[in-house]
């Protein structure tokens, strides 16, 4: 396996941004203080808030990829990956700030674990005291949903390295070739579940994924996306269905899809019987029908992109 320490610059950090000039400035500032050499690729999803001028003025050493349209996080990472020539690619959210030894900690863990395709960081909620976990890896729950491991728990409760199901796209290091071999990031996902889907595909290919608590990033959770919005609900639910279609055993995938259909039908009956409109967007009939229509439309792509286990 390729060693991170074997090259003067073995890592490219990809940062995807869209109309978040103030946030991405702090993110990129933190990268200038990293203790090991690295390249930086900023994927600008057609920002109109002055981001291009800021990047040119303050971060001239960063390679900027201008997409011309908003490709979302998944499409942005995939666009950035086309400009990565190093053995390792690191992802950092535009609303995150990495501690100076972040990359050094990730690369040391990668060198110590040649069986790992990715190393995920300890993301802490920014400006929260005492230090509180945002993400210590991704878990896949029994009901088919992905979740932030450790969300809301004290930082010290996740002070030990571990094998985890998945990495967080907010702050992780990945073997570039392994990522490309499993098809890269799923650009059609646009937002949400792209990291869980990619983690699952890496694991199906025989890789493991590590959590490194010493690689600390401070994350302004939901600073660039409103998790109470209909948009969040749509992408989150649609992509969860597609992820299972792409990765789960056929019977398990059918169970997840069937549960979604049955829940939608049950909610529709309750509305017909006069139940009040539910507050959560995920429980609203119109949105769930749009989710189902979108998932069915993308199902042929999802099934074509299934890959056999290693």
C-alpha positions, 0 to 999 in steps of 0.5 A: 500500500502507498505510504503517506510519508513516502512523498513530500506532498502526498495529500490534496485537500478538496474543499467544496463551497457555494456562497459561503465566503466568510466560512470558507475563508476560515476553513482555508486559513486553517489549512495554511497552518497544517504541519505537513505539505499538501495541495488545496483544491477549492471547488466553487459551485458557481458562488455569487457572493464574492467567493471568487474574488476572495479566493484570488486575493487571499488564497492564490496558492489554492487551485480553484475549480469553477463548476459553472453551476451548483453541483452540490457537495457530492458533485463538487467532490467528484469534480474536485477528484478529477484534479487530484493527482496525489495518492491521498485526498482529504475532504474538509467542509467549507464550514469547518476549521481544522486544528494544525495537526489535523492532516498529520494525525490522519496521515499517521493513522493511514500509514499505520493501517494499510487495510483502511481506505479512509480515516475519519476525524473527530468533528466537534461542534464549533463554539460549544462548551464543554467540547461536544461531538458532532461526528466520530464516524458514521453508523448505519442503524437497523432501520436503514438510516445513517447517523453521526456517531456520538452526536451531542455526546462529550468529546472525551467519550470518543477519545479512542481510535476505532473501526467504524462503518463510515467516514464523514465527508466533512473531514476525512482522508481517503486513498485516491485509487480506492475511491476511484475504483469504487466509482468515486463520489455519487454525483447524482446524490447532490447532497447527503448520504454520499459519504455513507454510500461511498463508505459502504462501497469501500467496505464492500470492496474489502477495505476498512475505515478508521476513526482517529480522535486526534484529528480534530475539526471544529464544525459549524453544524448546518451552517450551510444547509438548513436541516429543518428544510424541505430540501434537506428532507427530500435529498436525505430520504431519496438518497437513503433509498438509492444508497440501499439500492446500490449497496444492500442485499436485495432483500434488505433493500426491498425491505427499506423501500417497502417500509417507505411505501407502507409508511407513506400509505399509512400517513395518507390514510391518517390524513384522509381520516382527519389527522393533523398535518405532521410538523416534520417534512419527512412525514408529509405526503407530498414530499414523500411522493416526490421522494419516491418519484425521484428515487424510482426515476434514479433506480435504473442508475442505482442498479447499474452502479451496484458492484459485487463484493470483494 
